[in-house]
Amino acid sequence: MDMNRLNLNLLRALHALLIAKNVSIAAHAIGVSQSSMSGFLKQLREILGDELLVPGQYKIMQLTPYACSIQSPVRDILSDIEKVFHHNTKFEPMESRRNFCIAMSDLIAVTLLGPLIQAISEQAPNIKLSVVHPKYLDSLGYFEDKGIDLYIGFFESPPQNLKRQLLLLIMG
């Protein structure tokens, strides 16, 4: 394929489709219509020579083996592109309208959410926060599938490629 003729917007669409595994959800994620996303999927299928999404059990869409194999490279490419355009962007809490997704257990949520919400409402009033209950984390896939920015919890053996920070050590 001639890279000069490639529409790089297809990369965003491909990433959204690989994560959502659903045309409507992927369209919503990148702010295009469902028909536009269907058009992107058609173009991607032609360019890549793979169906990418196929009906599975109970007609739920699933990724083809090829689509599964390109998830990580596509994510890495988009991450690298974002670094190019946002390397000097300073986070301004009072102006940010970012949505953050935090995964934590119910027990941790009961302990941390009150003070966290209070601090956010005072220091970053336009930030939105969503909290999800985590499953057992054994790969970065859960972060990508759920769009999680931060996971607070206990890990017996976290994935080596996951950036982590010890916040509290409880000795028994």
C-alpha positions, 0 to 999 in steps of 0.5 A, a space after each residue: 500500500 502506498 503510504 502517501 494515499 493512506 488516510 491516517 484517520 483510519 488508524 483511530 477508527 481501527 483502534 476504536 473498532 479493536 477495543 469496542 468490537 462494535 461499530 456503534 460503540 466505536 463510532 461514539 468513541 471517536 465522535 463519528 456517525 455509525 454510517 461513517 464508522 461502517 464506511 471506515 470498517 469497509 475501507 479497513 477490510 479492503 486495505 488489510 484484507 481481513 474481515 477484522 470483526 465477525 459475528 460470533 456466538 449469539 451474533 456478538 461480534 468478535 475479532 478475527 485472529 489477525 485483528 487480535 494480532 494487531 491490537 498492540 501495534 495499533 495501540 502503540 502507534 497511536 500512543 506514539 503519535 499522541 506523544 508527538 502532539 502532546 509532549 509539551 501539554 501541561 495539565 491544568 486541573 482547573 481547565 481540564 475537562 478530561 474524563 478519568 476512569 478508575 478501577 477499584 474494589 468496593 472496599 477501597 472505593 468506600 475509603 477513598 472516593 469521598 475525599 477524592 471527589 471533594 478534592 476534585 470538585 475543588 481543584 478540578 471542577 470540570 473533570 469527570 470521574 467514573 469508577 469501575 469494579 475491577 476483575 483480576 488483572 493479568 494483562 493490560 488488555 483489561 485497561 484497554 478494553 475498559 479505558 481505565 486510567 488508574 487501578 487501585 488495588 492489590 496485585 499478587 503478580 502485576 504484568 511487568 509492562 504495567 507502570 505501578 507505584 506502591 502507595 501503602 504497605 500493610 504488614 500482617 
